[in-house]
Amino acid sequence: MHLQSAFLQMLTGRFVSLGVMAVGFAVLGRLLDPAAFGYFALAFAVYGMAEVMAQFGLRQLVIARETAHSRAEIAAAAGLSLAIASGLCLVGLAVAWGAG
């Protein structure tokens, strides 16, 4: 039962944060000129890429392992996380471009 309540709390928190973000974007879209909003959107996309890299567990993997990682392992993990984040960002930009 604890797992279900934790999952529901996480899901509810995600929906609330998405709602707040949507309202924030709408307000910023009205207050900022198009160029300034473009800079903000680009910065937010870069932030999203960094967040995806963190959420895919690269940091936890590096900390949890007892033996040292080789440079090739770290580079491969960072590259994979960056590729996934870039792909997600490109899909979002394509949808935004298509809708605009």
N, CA, C and O atoms as a printed pandas DataFrame, in Angstrom:
     atom_number atom_name residue_name chain_id  residue_number  x_coord  y_coord  z_coord
0              1         N          MET        A               1    0.811   -1.189    0.000
1              2        CA          MET        A               1    0.000    0.000    0.000
2              3         C          MET        A               1    0.863    1.265    0.000
3              4         O          MET        A               1    0.467    2.290   -0.555
4              5         N          HIS        A               2    2.023    1.191    0.614
5              6        CA          HIS        A               2    2.901    2.355    0.650
6              7         C          HIS        A               2    3.433    2.692   -0.735
7              8         O          HIS        A               2    3.613    3.863   -1.070
8              9         N          LEU        A               3    3.683    1.674   -1.530
9             10        CA          LEU        A               3    4.185    1.894   -2.877
10            11         C          LEU        A               3    3.138    2.596   -3.739
11            12         O          LEU        A               3    3.471    3.483   -4.526
12            13         N          GLN        A               4    1.891    2.205   -3.591
13            14        CA          GLN        A               4    0.822    2.842   -4.356
14            15         C          GLN        A               4    0.657    4.305   -3.972
15            16         O          GLN        A               4    0.493    5.163   -4.840
16            17         N          SER        A               5    0.699    4.593   -2.678
17            18        CA          SER        A               5    0.533    5.984   -2.252
18            19         C          SER        A               5    1.732    6.825   -2.682
19            20         O          SER        A               5    1.567    7.987   -3.052
20            21         N          ALA        A               6    2.928    6.258   -2.640
21            22        CA          ALA        A               6    4.106    6.995   -3.099
22            23         C          ALA        A               6    4.022    7.270   -4.592
23            24         O          ALA        A               6    4.370    8.359   -5.049
24            25         N          PHE        A               7    3.557    6.279   -5.353
25            26        CA          PHE        A               7    3.402    6.464   -6.789
26            27         C          PHE        A               7    2.368    7.527   -7.095
27            28         O          PHE        A               7    2.586    8.369   -7.967
28            29         N          LEU        A               8    1.240    7.505   -6.391
29            30        CA          LEU        A               8    0.207    8.509   -6.605
30            31         C          LEU        A               8    0.686    9.910   -6.225
31            32         O          LEU        A               8    0.362   10.885   -6.903
32            33         N          GLN        A               9    1.455   10.008   -5.143
33            34        CA          GLN        A               9    1.996   11.307   -4.751
34            35         C          GLN        A               9    2.964   11.831   -5.798
35            36         O          GLN        A               9    2.953   13.020   -6.117
36            37         N          MET        A              10    3.808   10.943   -6.338
37            38        CA          MET        A              10    4.757   11.350   -7.359
38            39         C          MET        A              10    4.019   11.797   -8.619
39            40         O          MET        A              10    4.369   12.814   -9.219
40            41         N          LEU        A              11    2.999   11.037   -9.020
41            42        CA          LEU        A              11    2.238   11.368  -10.210
42            43         C          LEU        A              11    1.487   12.679  -10.038
43            44         O          LEU        A              11    1.457   13.503  -10.951
44            45         N          THR        A              12    0.886   12.874   -8.881
45            46        CA          THR        A              12    0.175   14.113   -8.600
46            47         C          THR        A              12    1.134   15.295   -8.602
47            48         O          THR        A              12    0.821   16.350   -9.155
48            49         N          GLY        A              13    2.297   15.124   -7.987
49            50        CA          GLY        A              13    3.295   16.189   -7.980
50            51         C          GLY        A              13    3.760   16.544   -9.377
51            52         O          GLY        A              13    3.988   17.714   -9.683
52            53         N          ARG        A              14    3.903   15.531  -10.230
53            54        CA          ARG        A              14    4.324   15.774  -11.616
54            55         C          ARG        A              14    3.260   16.580  -12.363
55            56         O          ARG        A              14    3.588   17.519  -13.089
56            57         N          PHE        A              15    1.976   16.213  -12.186
57            58        CA          PHE        A              15    0.917   16.939  -12.866
58            59         C          PHE        A              15    0.802   18.375  -12.362
59            60         O          PHE        A              15    0.559   19.293  -13.145
60            61         N          VAL        A              16    0.975   18.567  -11.071
61            62        CA          VAL        A              16    0.912   19.926  -10.518
62            63         C          VAL        A              16    2.066   20.763  -11.071
63            64         O          VAL        A              16    1.869   21.917  -11.451
64            65         N          SER        A              17    3.266   20.185  -11.118
65            66        CA          SER        A              17    4.404   20.955  -11.630
66            67         C          SER        A              17    4.241   21.257  -13.111
67            68         O          SER        A              17    4.633   22.335  -13.559
68            69         N          LEU        A              18    3.668   20.328  -13.892
69            70        CA          LEU        A              18    3.414   20.603  -15.303
70            71         C          LEU        A              18    2.387   21.713  -15.474
71            72         O          LEU        A              18    2.521   22.553  -16.364
72            73         N          GLY        A              19    1.366   21.723  -14.629
73            74        CA          GLY        A              19    0.367   22.789  -14.686
74            75         C          GLY        A              19    0.961   24.147  -14.356
75            76         O          GLY        A              19    0.672   25.140  -15.024
76            77         N          VAL        A              20    1.790   24.185  -13.327
77            78        CA          VAL        A              20    2.439   25.442  -12.949
78            79         C          VAL        A              20    3.369   25.913  -14.061
79            80         O          VAL        A              20    3.427   27.104  -14.366
80            81         N          MET        A              21    4.103   24.966  -14.671
81            82        CA          MET        A              21    4.983   25.327  -15.787
82            83         C          MET        A              21    4.187   25.876  -16.965
83            84         O          MET        A              21    4.602   26.851  -17.590
84            85         N          ALA        A              22    3.051   25.262  -17.275
85            86        CA          ALA        A              22    2.237   25.721  -18.397
86            87         C          ALA        A              22    1.745   27.142  -18.158
87            88         O          ALA        A              22    1.787   27.975  -19.064
88            89         N          VAL        A              23    1.282   27.424  -16.945
89            90        CA          VAL        A              23    0.826   28.775  -16.613
90            91         C          VAL        A              23    1.995   29.749  -16.678
91            92         O          VAL        A              23    1.854   30.862  -17.183
92            93         N          GLY        A              24    3.153   29.329  -16.165
93            94        CA          GLY        A              24    4.339   30.191  -16.219
94            95         C          GLY        A              24    4.763   30.501  -17.641
95            96         O          GLY        A              24    5.111   31.641  -17.949
96            97         N          PHE        A              25    4.738   29.501  -18.512
97            98        CA          PHE        A              25    5.077   29.735  -19.908
98            99         C          PHE        A              25    4.074   30.676  -20.580
99           100         O          PHE        A              25    4.460   31.534  -21.374
100          101         N          ALA        A              26    2.804   30.516  -20.265
101          102        CA          ALA        A              26    1.794   31.400  -20.850
102          103         C          ALA        A              26    2.005   32.838  -20.409
103          104         O          ALA        A              26    1.898   33.758  -21.220
104          105         N          VAL        A              27    2.301   33.037  -19.143
105          106        CA          VAL        A              27    2.537   34.386  -18.625
106          107         C          VAL        A              27    3.800   34.978  -19.245
107          108         O          VAL        A              27    3.806   36.130  -19.678
108          109         N          LEU        A              28    4.881   34.172  -19.286
109          110        CA          LEU        A              28    6.118   34.674  -19.883
110          111         C          LEU        A              28    5.951   34.947  -21.374
111          112         O          LEU        A              28    6.534   35.893  -21.903
112          113         N          GLY        A              29    5.160   34.127  -22.046
113          114        CA          GLY        A              29    4.908   34.350  -23.458
114          115         C          GLY        A              29    4.204   35.675  -23.721
115          116         O          GLY        A              29    4.411   36.303  -24.759
116          117         N          ARG        A              30    3.382   36.089  -22.787
117          118        CA          ARG        A              30    2.693   37.367  -22.933
118          119         C          ARG        A              30    3.565   38.549  -22.516
119          120         O          ARG        A              30    3.450   39.634  -23.086
120          121         N          LEU        A              31    4.434   38.348  -21.529
121          122        CA          LEU        A              31    5.231   39.454  -21.001
122          123         C          LEU        A              31    6.502   39.722  -21.801
123          124         O          LEU        A              31    6.924   40.873  -21.916
124          125         N          LEU        A              32    7.113   38.688  -22.351
125          126        CA          LEU        A              32    8.383   38.848  -23.048
126          127         C          LEU        A              32    8.171   39.028  -24.541
127          128         O          LEU        A              32    7.202   38.526  -25.112
128          129         N          ASP        A              33    9.094   39.752  -25.165
129          130        CA          ASP        A              33    9.044   39.828  -26.622
130          131         C          ASP        A              33    9.527   38.496  -27.205
131          132         O          ASP        A              33   10.137   37.707  -26.484
132          133         N          PRO        A              34    9.276   38.229  -28.469
133          134        CA          PRO        A              34    9.596   36.915  -29.034
134          135         C          PRO        A              34   11.075   36.520  -28.915
135          136         O          PRO        A              34   11.380   35.353  -28.671
136          137         N          ALA        A              35   11.980   37.465  -29.081
137          138        CA          ALA        A              35   13.404   37.133  -28.991
138          139         C          ALA        A              35   13.781   36.728  -27.561
139          140         O          ALA        A              35   14.504   35.752  -27.361
140          141         N          ALA        A              36   13.297   37.469  -26.585
141          142        CA          ALA        A              36   13.604   37.145  -25.190
142          143         C          ALA        A              36   12.987   35.814  -24.790
143          144         O          ALA        A              36   13.606   35.029  -24.072
144          145         N          PHE        A              37   11.766   35.557  -25.255
145          146        CA          PHE        A              37   11.143   34.278  -24.946
146          147         C          PHE        A              37   11.896   33.141  -25.622
147          148         O          PHE        A              37   11.983   32.047  -25.065
148          149         N          GLY        A              38   12.440   33.378  -26.810
149          150        CA          GLY        A              38   13.260   32.370  -27.481
150          151         C          GLY        A              38   14.502   32.037  -26.681
151          152         O          GLY        A              38   14.869   30.868  -26.565
152          153         N          TYR        A              39   15.161   33.058  -26.121
153          154        CA          TYR        A              39   16.332   32.804  -25.260
154          155         C          TYR        A              39   15.935   31.996  -24.033
155          156         O          TYR        A              39   16.637   31.069  -23.628
156          157         N          PHE        A              40   14.806   32.361  -23.452
157          158        CA          PHE        A              40   14.328   31.618  -22.285
158          159         C          PHE        A              40   14.037   30.168  -22.650
159          160         O          PHE        A              40   14.416   29.257  -21.914
160          161         N          ALA        A              41   13.368   29.947  -23.778
161          162        CA          ALA        A              41   13.033   28.588  -24.199
162          163         C          ALA        A              41   14.285   27.773  -24.483
163          164         O          ALA        A              41   14.336   26.586  -24.159
164          165         N          LEU        A              42   15.291   28.392  -25.082
165          166        CA          LEU        A              42   16.547   27.690  -25.338
166          167         C          LEU        A              42   17.239   27.320  -24.030
167          168         O          LEU        A              42   17.741   26.205  -23.883
168          169         N          ALA        A              43   17.264   28.246  -23.090
169          170        CA          ALA        A              43   17.869   27.951  -21.788
170          171         C          ALA        A              43   17.101   26.851  -21.070
171          172         O          ALA        A              43   17.698   26.005  -20.404
172          173         N          PHE        A              44   15.785   26.860  -21.202
173          174        CA          PHE        A              44   14.981   25.829  -20.567
174          175         C          PHE        A              44   15.229   24.467  -21.208
175          176         O          PHE        A              44   15.212   23.448  -20.518
176          177         N          ALA        A              45   15.457   24.440  -22.514
177          178        CA          ALA        A              45   15.770   23.187  -23.199
178          179         C          ALA        A              45   17.112   22.632  -22.733
179          180         O          ALA        A              45   17.247   21.426  -22.527
180          181         N          VAL        A              46   18.098   23.499  -22.567
181          182        CA          VAL        A              46   19.402   23.060  -22.066
182          183         C          VAL        A              46   19.265   22.533  -20.645
183          184         O          VAL        A              46   19.867   21.520  -20.291
184          185         N          TYR        A              47   18.472   23.224  -19.833
185          186        CA          TYR        A              47   18.213   22.745  -18.477
186          187         C          TYR        A              47   17.540   21.376  -18.507
187          188         O          TYR        A              47   17.890   20.492  -17.726
188          189         N          GLY        A              48   16.580   21.203  -19.403
189          190        CA          GLY        A              48   15.904   19.911  -19.539
190          191         C          GLY        A              48   16.866   18.798  -19.929
191          192         O          GLY        A              48   16.753   17.676  -19.435
192          193         N          MET        A              49   17.812   19.103  -20.812
193          194        CA          MET        A              49   18.804   18.099  -21.193
194          195         C          MET        A              49   19.659   17.706  -19.994
195          196         O          MET        A              49   19.945   16.526  -19.792
196          197         N          ALA        A              50   20.061   18.677  -19.210
197          198        CA          ALA        A              50   20.856   18.373  -18.019
198          199         C          ALA        A              50   20.050   17.563  -17.013
199          200         O          ALA        A              50   20.581   16.664  -16.361
200          201         N          GLU        A              51   18.779   17.882  -16.891
201          202        CA          GLU        A              51   17.920   17.147  -15.957
202          203         C          GLU        A              51   17.739   15.699  -16.404
203          204         O          GLU        A              51   17.757   14.789  -15.576
204          205         N          VAL        A              52   17.567   15.482  -17.695
205          206        CA          VAL        A              52   17.427   14.114  -18.202
206          207         C          VAL        A              52   18.689   13.322  -17.939
207          208         O          VAL        A              52   18.621   12.151  -17.563
208          209         N          MET        A              53   19.847   13.948  -18.134
209          210        CA          MET        A              53   21.099   13.256  -17.857
210          211         C          MET        A              53   21.182   12.848  -16.397
211          212         O          MET        A              53   21.633   11.748  -16.077
212          213         N          ALA        A              54   20.752   13.726  -15.520
213          214        CA          ALA        A              54   20.787   13.407  -14.089
214          215         C          ALA        A              54   19.785   12.323  -13.740
215          216         O          ALA        A              54   20.078   11.453  -12.919
216          217         N          GLN        A              55   18.601   12.359  -14.352
217          218        CA          GLN        A              55   17.564   11.388  -14.015
218          219         C          GLN        A              55   17.855   10.006  -14.567
219          220         O          GLN        A              55   17.329    9.024  -14.042
220          221         N          PHE        A              56   18.666    9.890  -15.597
221          222        CA          PHE        A              56   18.991    8.577  -16.118
222          223         C          PHE        A              56   20.021    7.862  -15.249
223          224         O          PHE        A              56   20.415    6.739  -15.562
224          225         N          GLY        A              57   20.455    8.485  -14.182
225          226        CA          GLY        A              57   21.226    7.789  -13.167
226          227         C          GLY        A              57   22.719    7.776  -13.351
227          228         O          GLY        A              57   23.401    6.949  -12.745
228          229         N          LEU        A              58   23.253    8.661  -14.163
229          230        CA          LEU        A              58   24.702    8.676  -14.357
230          231         C          LEU        A              58   25.422    8.977  -13.044
231          232         O          LEU        A              58   26.414    8.329  -12.711
232          233         N          ARG        A              59   24.924    9.951  -12.312
233          234        CA          ARG        A              59   25.563   10.322  -11.048
234          235         C          ARG        A              59   25.489    9.187  -10.036
235          236         O          ARG        A              59   26.482    8.892   -9.370
236          237         N          GLN        A              60   24.332    8.544   -9.909
237          238        CA          GLN        A              60   24.180    7.455   -8.951
238          239         C          GLN        A              60   25.055    6.267   -9.334
239          240         O          GLN        A              60   25.611    5.593   -8.468
240          241         N          LEU        A              61   25.173    6.015  -10.636
241          242        CA          LEU        A              61   26.011    4.918  -11.093
242          243         C          LEU        A              61   27.472    5.160  -10.739
243          244         O          LEU        A              61   28.170    4.246  -10.301
244          245         N          VAL        A              62   27.925    6.375  -10.926
245          246        CA          VAL        A              62   29.315    6.698  -10.624
246          247         C          VAL        A              62   29.578    6.602   -9.132
247          248         O          VAL        A              62   30.636    6.125   -8.721
248          249         N          ILE        A              63   28.630    7.050   -8.312
249          250        CA          ILE        A              63   28.818    7.042   -6.860
250          251         C          ILE        A              63   28.690    5.639   -6.282
251          252         O          ILE        A              63   29.435    5.277   -5.371
252          253         N          ALA        A              64   27.751    4.840   -6.802
253          254        CA          ALA        A              64   27.439    3.546   -6.199
254          255         C          ALA        A              64   28.508    2.486   -6.445
255          256         O          ALA        A              64   28.633    1.554   -5.651
256          257         N          ARG        A              65   29.256    2.600   -7.488
257          258        CA          ARG        A              65   30.219    1.564   -7.829
258          259         C          ARG        A              65   31.448    1.682   -6.943
259          260         O          ARG        A              65   31.939    2.784   -6.697
260          261         N          GLU        A              66   31.944    0.548   -6.465
261          262        CA          GLU        A              66   33.072    0.563   -5.536
262          263         C          GLU        A              66   34.406    0.697   -6.251
263          264         O          GLU        A              66   35.332    1.315   -5.727
264          265         N          THR        A              67   34.510    0.124   -7.442
265          266        CA          THR        A              67   35.764    0.246   -8.187
266          267         C          THR        A              67   35.697    1.475   -9.081
267          268         O          THR        A              67   34.617    1.976   -9.394
268          269         N          ALA        A              68   36.848    1.943   -9.478
269          270        CA          ALA        A              68   36.913    3.151  -10.296
270          271         C          ALA        A              68   36.414    2.864  -11.713
271          272         O          ALA        A              68   36.643    1.786  -12.261
272          273         N          HIS        A              69   35.750    3.821  -12.275
273          274        CA          HIS        A              69   35.277    3.712  -13.659
274          275         C          HIS        A              69   36.391    4.121  -14.604
275          276         O          HIS        A              69   37.192    5.001  -14.289
276          277         N          SER        A              70   36.438    3.488  -15.746
277          278        CA          SER        A              70   37.403    3.916  -16.755
278          279         C          SER        A              70   36.838    5.128  -17.482
279          280         O          SER        A              70   35.635    5.389  -17.447
280          281         N          ARG        A              71   37.717    5.854  -18.133
281          282        CA          ARG        A              71   37.265    7.023  -18.879
282          283         C          ARG        A              71   36.314    6.630  -19.999
283          284         O          ARG        A              71   35.385    7.373  -20.316
284          285         N          ALA        A              72   36.537    5.483  -20.591
285          286        CA          ALA        A              72   35.671    5.028  -21.681
286          287         C          ALA        A              72   34.259    4.748  -21.178
287          288         O          ALA        A              72   33.290    5.071  -21.866
288          289         N          GLU        A              73   34.120    4.149  -19.984
289          290        CA          GLU        A              73   32.794    3.885  -19.422
290          291         C          GLU        A              73   32.056    5.182  -19.120
291          292         O          GLU        A              73   30.873    5.320  -19.432
292          293         N          ILE        A              74   32.755    6.122  -18.516
293          294        CA          ILE        A              74   32.127    7.406  -18.181
294          295         C          ILE        A              74   31.742    8.152  -19.454
295          296         O          ILE        A              74   30.656    8.726  -19.530
296          297         N          ALA        A              75   32.622    8.148  -20.453
297          298        CA          ALA        A              75   32.324    8.832  -21.711
298          299         C          ALA        A              75   31.146    8.172  -22.422
299          300         O          ALA        A              75   30.301    8.864  -22.989
300          301         N          ALA        A              76   31.082    6.842  -22.396
301          302        CA          ALA        A              76   29.969    6.144  -23.044
302          303         C          ALA        A              76   28.652    6.445  -22.340
303          304         O          ALA        A              76   27.639    6.686  -22.998
304          305         N          ALA        A              77   28.655    6.433  -21.021
305          306        CA          ALA        A              77   27.433    6.723  -20.269
306          307         C          ALA        A              77   26.993    8.169  -20.475
307          308         O          ALA        A              77   25.805    8.434  -20.660
308          309         N          ALA        A              78   27.937    9.101  -20.444
309          310        CA          ALA        A              78   27.591   10.509  -20.660
310          311         C          ALA        A              78   27.112   10.728  -22.086
311          312         O          ALA        A              78   26.162   11.477  -22.314
312          313         N          GLY        A              79   27.760   10.083  -23.043
313          314        CA          GLY        A              79   27.339   10.223  -24.433
314          315         C          GLY        A              79   25.944    9.673  -24.670
315          316         O          GLY        A              79   25.146   10.281  -25.384
316          317         N          LEU        A              80   25.646    8.518  -24.072
317          318        CA          LEU        A              80   24.317    7.935  -24.212
318          319         C          LEU        A              80   23.256    8.830  -23.573
319          320         O          LEU        A              80   22.196    9.058  -24.156
320          321         N          SER        A              81   23.543    9.328  -22.388
321          322        CA          SER        A              81   22.590   10.226  -21.725
322          323         C          SER        A              81   22.388   11.499  -22.532
323          324         O          SER        A              81   21.264   11.985  -22.656
324          325         N          LEU        A              82   23.465   12.039  -23.078
325          326        CA          LEU        A              82   23.359   13.250  -23.885
326          327         C          LEU        A              82   22.586   12.981  -25.181
327          328         O          LEU        A              82   21.806   13.823  -25.626
328          329         N          ALA        A              83   22.800   11.823  -25.778
329          330        CA          ALA        A              83   22.071   11.473  -26.999
330          331         C          ALA        A              83   20.573   11.336  -26.718
331          332         O          ALA        A              83   19.746   11.800  -27.503
332          333         N          ILE        A              84   20.232   10.702  -25.603
333          334        CA          ILE        A              84   18.816   10.564  -25.245
334          335         C          ILE        A              84   18.201   11.940  -24.971
335          336         O          ILE        A              84   17.102   12.234  -25.440
336          337         N          ALA        A              85   18.904   12.772  -24.219
337          338        CA          ALA        A              85   18.392   14.108  -23.909
338          339         C          ALA        A              85   18.259   14.944  -25.181
339          340         O          ALA        A              85   17.279   15.671  -25.343
340          341         N          SER        A              86   19.227   14.848  -26.076
341          342        CA          SER        A              86   19.168   15.608  -27.324
342          343         C          SER        A              86   18.005   15.137  -28.185
343          344         O          SER        A              86   17.297   15.949  -28.781
344          345         N          GLY        A              87   17.810   13.832  -28.249
345          346        CA          GLY        A              87   16.695   13.297  -29.019
346          347         C          GLY        A              87   15.355   13.775  -28.485
347          348         O          GLY        A              87   14.482   14.178  -29.254
348          349         N          LEU        A              88   15.193   13.731  -27.165
349          350        CA          LEU        A              88   13.949   14.214  -26.568
350          351         C          LEU        A              88   13.747   15.707  -26.813
351          352         O          LEU        A              88   12.631   16.160  -27.064
352          353         N          CYS        A              89   14.835   16.460  -26.737
353          354        CA          CYS        A              89   14.754   17.902  -26.972
354          355         C          CYS        A              89   14.390   18.183  -28.425
355          356         O          CYS        A              89   13.577   19.067  -28.693
356          357         N          LEU        A              90   14.976   17.447  -29.367
357          358        CA          LEU        A              90   14.665   17.640  -30.780
358          359         C          LEU        A              90   13.213   17.297  -31.095
359          360         O          LEU        A              90   12.568   17.980  -31.891
360          361         N          VAL        A              91   12.703   16.245  -30.472
361          362        CA          VAL        A              91   11.289   15.897  -30.669
362          363         C          VAL        A              91   10.403   17.028  -30.157
363          364         O          VAL        A              91    9.441   17.415  -30.819
364          365         N          GLY        A              92   10.726   17.553  -28.986
365          366        CA          GLY        A              92    9.947   18.670  -28.445
366          367         C          GLY        A              92   10.022   19.908  -29.318
367          368         O          GLY        A              92    9.014   20.583  -29.527
368          369         N          LEU        A              93   11.218   20.216  -29.833
369          370        CA          LEU        A              93   11.362   21.384  -30.712
370          371         C          LEU        A              93   10.616   21.181  -32.029
371          372         O          LEU        A              93   10.040   22.128  -32.565
372          373         N          ALA        A              94   10.621   19.953  -32.557
373          374        CA          ALA        A              94    9.903   19.673  -33.796
374          375         C          ALA        A              94    8.399   19.824  -33.598
375          376         O          ALA        A              94    7.703   20.366  -34.457
376          377         N          VAL        A              95    7.909   19.346  -32.474
377          378        CA          VAL        A              95    6.477   19.500  -32.175
378          379         C          VAL        A              95    6.135   20.980  -32.018
379          380         O          VAL        A              95    5.110   21.436  -32.525
380          381         N          ALA        A              96    6.985   21.731  -31.321
381          382        CA          ALA        A              96    6.734   23.151  -31.127
382          383         C          ALA        A              96    6.792   23.907  -32.457
383          384         O          ALA        A              96    5.996   24.815  -32.694
384          385         N          TRP        A              97    7.729   23.532  -33.313
385          386        CA          TRP        A              97    7.848   24.180  -34.614
386          387         C          TRP        A              97    6.642   23.856  -35.494
387          388         O          TRP        A              97    6.124   24.724  -36.198
388          389         N          GLY        A              98    6.204   22.606  -35.445
389          390        CA          GLY        A              98    5.043   22.198  -36.222
390          391         C          GLY        A              98    3.766   22.871  -35.748
391          392         O          GLY        A              98    2.890   23.187  -36.552
392          393         N          ALA        A              99    3.661   23.091  -34.439
393          394        CA          ALA        A              99    2.458   23.720  -33.882
394          395         C          ALA        A              99    2.460   25.232  -34.142
395          396         O          ALA        A              99    1.404   25.864  -34.175
396          397         N          GLY        A             100    3.642   25.795  -34.323
397          398        CA          GLY        A             100    3.749   27.254  -34.491
398          399         C          GLY        A             100    3.524   27.640  -35.869
399          400         O          GLY        A             100    3.576   28.826  -36.195
